[in-house]
Structures are given as C-alpha cells and as structure tokens.
Amino acid sequence: MKRLFWLAGSSVMLPLLVAACGDSDLPGDNPDSSTSPDSALPDGAGPGVDSTVPPVDGSRPDTSVPDATLPDGARPDATPPDAGPDASDGGTPDATPDAADSAPPQTCGVGFPAQCNVGDRCRSDDDCEGLCTGGVCAPPSYTDGKLSPSLGETAIDCGGPGAAANPAYRCENTIACLVNDDCKSLSCSPKTNTCAAGASCSSTATQGVSGIETCGGGETPSATHESCCSTLKLPATTTRRLDKYEITAGRMRRFIAGITAANGGVANIRAWVNAYAAANPTSQLGYLAANFPGLIDSVVPATATPTAALSLVTTMGTLVIDPINVADGCYVGNGSYGHSTYYWNDATRNAFRMTPRVHSQATLDEKPINCVNSLMYMAFCAWDGGELARMEDYREVWGSQAEALPGGPTVYHPWAAILQPGEFNWRNGFHATEGTLGFRCPVGWPGCIDDTQPNHYRFPLRNANGTNINLANDGIPLISAPGRFQMDETLATSANGQGWYDVAGDNLETGWVDNPPTDAPVPVNSRITDYCDTTFGRPGPGETACTRIDSAGNPKNGVLRYSGPLPHLPLVGYSWEGHARYNEAYLAGRNATPASWKPVTWQYGKASGRCARTY
C-alpha cells in the first residue's frame, strides 16, 4: 500500500488518505488497522507515520532492532510494502501503481459465502472448484486432483457423465459412485454406492442383495456384511487382485440373467463364451477353444429348456451330466443328502419329477455356488471382469506356514496358527464311519474326532415354511455363506491389512494352471476322458452311446457329447464335508501331484471357485 507521507502531517487530510488508497488487503491483513504495530507509536507520532523518517537534524535513522524495553513497544516498519521506495521509506514517492494497488477486492473463496467461479480472481486452489492458475480460477477438469460437482464427479477425478464417455475417468473399486458407468468395473453397489469389483454386484433393488451384499461374519440380517465382489490386491503381485470371497449362487444368477437379457430372453451361454474366446484368444476360455476344439460347444449350455440336451438346468446342478463319483451331492430329493446351491423353481424341478426346494432362493443365493463345472466358473469370471483364480494367486495367499502335528504329518496351512473343526467349515458333522465317505482325521489334528464329529454350523435353522429341517432331504444348512467363519482368514494380507476368507474351508476351489494336463499320471487310472451325458440315458438318431463308470465301479449309460482327452485342473483346500489337504504341497510352493486333479467338466457338491482380476 502506498503510504503518502506528505499528507501524514495533517489530521484533516487523513480521511482523504484512506479514500485515496485503493488497497485490497483482506479483513485482518490491513497493516494500518488498529491492531498493527503502527497503532502503538511513541507519543507525538501520528497514525501512519513510519519511525524510520529521518530526523530534522539530518542524522541517519536508527535501523537497529528496537529495544524490547521501549515504553510503547513500537517497532519500525523496515519492510516496504512495494518493490519501489515510497516517501515513508525515506525515498521518492512511487507514482507507478502495482497489482496490490489496482486489483479489485477479493469477494469469493475461502472466508467468503461463495466459492469463486471460473475466471474470478483467486488466491489459492481452495477458492475454486478447479485450480487457481495465475491468480484466476481455471475450469474444473478430470485431472486437477479435485472433486468437481459441476462435472458430476462422484469422487476426485472420476465418475459422472465424463466417465461414461471415457473409461479413463471411471472410478476404482470401493470409490463412491451413483451409476454403473461411474466405475471401471461397470458395477456400482446399490447398497453402499461404491464401485464393486465385479459386474455381478451391480444388482438393482428389485433384484435383491442375497449373495451380492451378504458376505462376511454373522447371518442375515447383519451389519457386518459387505459386497461379495470385494477383491484385494495380492501381497506380492500387487497389479493383480484375488477376490476376497468364493463365488456365490446369487452372483452366478446375475451372470445368467445378464446373458439371457442380452440375448433376447434366451440363455445362450455357449454363444457368449464362443464370442469371448474369439475376442480374447490368450484368455482361459480362448486357450480351451484353441486347444480342445468342440469342447465348448459340447459342454456349455445354449438353452434353459429343462428337457433339452445340455440344458442350463442340468449344467447348474439339478443333475450331474457326467458323473464320476458315487455321490456327487447335487441331486436334491428326499433321503438323497443332496445340497446343490443353485435354486430352480418348482415348475422347473417338476420337469424332472423332483420335489420343490425347502429353502428359499434368497437363502440359497447367499451360499457359494457348487455343482457347476469349471468351464462355467471360467465363463462367469470372464463376464464378471476377471478370470478363474490361478494357482499362483492361491500360492500367494496360502503361504507356507509349516506346522508339525503331534505324532502326525507336517501340514502347511494359510493361517497364523492351525484351526480346529468349528473354527473353519471343515468336517461339519461328517466322520470316518459315516457311510462310505471315510473322511479320517489327519493324525494329531487338534480337535478332530474321527467317529463322533459334531455339526458345528447350521443355517438356516428351519425350512422356508417354518418346519423342522431334515438334512437328509436337503443338506444346504451345512454349507456356510462366504465369510461366516471369521477365523478362516489368511495370514497373508493385502496392503490394506485384510485377508482372504474360506480359502482353506467351506468348499474345495478349482484353480487354473497354464497348459493344464489332460490326465493325472498318478495313479494312471485317474485320467478321465470323454464327456458322457447320462441325463438322457439312450442316444437318439445320429448320436453315439457311451458308458461312464463311477468311482464305485457302477456303469451309467449315456450319450457321448465330447470324445477325447479333457484338461484337468487342481483343487484347493478343505471341504465342509471332510475333504482335507487338497494340493497343499503344491500351494506351499512344492511340486505338483495331480492325482486328484479333476477335468473341467466335473460337477460336485463340495466344489466351487473364486475369481481374480487385474483392476
């Protein structure tokens, strides 16, 4: 501010001085206010008079630091407010106005009622919606590091109409969103309004949230539940994510509904898979299409008509198409001890003369999907934005924690300390003398009882109509929804400190390996070839008969759908029924022993999967 000291000696001229000064100092910044040091000048000094004015005797002014003991505490104003000298500084008045003299008063931004508009004068970025560039508010953008409501951004530099037009501006997982186009995953959770990793979790209110927003500890309803599409960066391969939970039946239902809607009401999963494989030749589906010609067309369904060959209904576990076990656990009927988790309505089940399910679709949708072959898991994960989890992914989260059991083997588990039955969903009521299962405890496993292992988990506790549950008629209560066993969390964690649930327990999980073998060399007879559809029994005109011998040596007649070797994939973990230590050594970084690897056509009531992704 220009101080015109040639007027300072006249108190009459002081009002003119104030009016003439076009100072733009903000409230509280005025050096001439009553709170400034100049207001405490020695007796006889007028307002605005600088103590550095030369004395009348011509001696030099005292420029030393003032004595703190001065009676009035006055300090000389040794810093000129402008670049040029003024009369107050002992020099010639500066007649050239500077920015401080000519700029208009600040009227917006921090400390004012309104934020500054584009083009308004600003002091910092906080004054503007966008950036303050050269003292002027620039237009907001998707690259300015700020939340811009006028662009419709739902979070900093992402979301809104610009994101719908440009995928680069879409939000990462867990970031705020309003619609699917706000997200890189094209999935905005309707419950939390945050981006979910998978397309399967973009359900609307009319679709419900069972199996979508119901993963985690506690039964429904529970405040601890979260998105079943939650995904975590791997500990070492941080450019890759492994889903926190197993695929639920509800998420698989979203996949089928999405393909059906996009195909004019026809559940032609096969057409979608073939198109995806052609467009993505290096994908898992692309590999199978190129190296096993005809496999996709012979296994993946093209219709949901119940009685059609290779129907979606049988593919999704109402029946097992190509049985290789005595008891697959997929057929649900009175006394069958079945437990398929995919819900089909009464009319569909009646086409196979099956009784209605005793549990609701909402209950079943929360459970992990089972009784589905791994080709369908691959298709689901591809549609969901990822791929079936690789064994390399499981290795990172399984780790190699070695623990020698008392008098027994050394096991490699994924936890901080070994868990007992009941702390993870393993051996849930099954024991060595029950039927032909023969699930014996590993020697020395704490809390494991061979012949009297109790049920430690059951939900729901009643049938949908309120009647008592008979597990022989429907064993679904023994399978826990993902995340219910909070102790079954991996010791390995992502960067945010969270681990993965149910990797060791609940269901066996199928893991992808590159160039999967077409047989399991030890023992030799574990190799499984051909795809024999036993749901039809006898071949029709032009079809070829086949016989599938199950693990008990029982023959089942069927129709040959695919002839030749089948790619085999490994299994991970333990099952709620009692399977134990599948591919544990392989997961712990040791050599593979593929005796128990299963073909991609395998359906089983204790097998599921999870997805991995790179966003």
Summary of the structure (lengths in Angstrom):
residues: 615
radius of gyration: 36.9
end to end distance: 55.7
largest distance: 127.6
contacts: 1980
relative contact order: 0.10
helix: 21%
strand: 13%
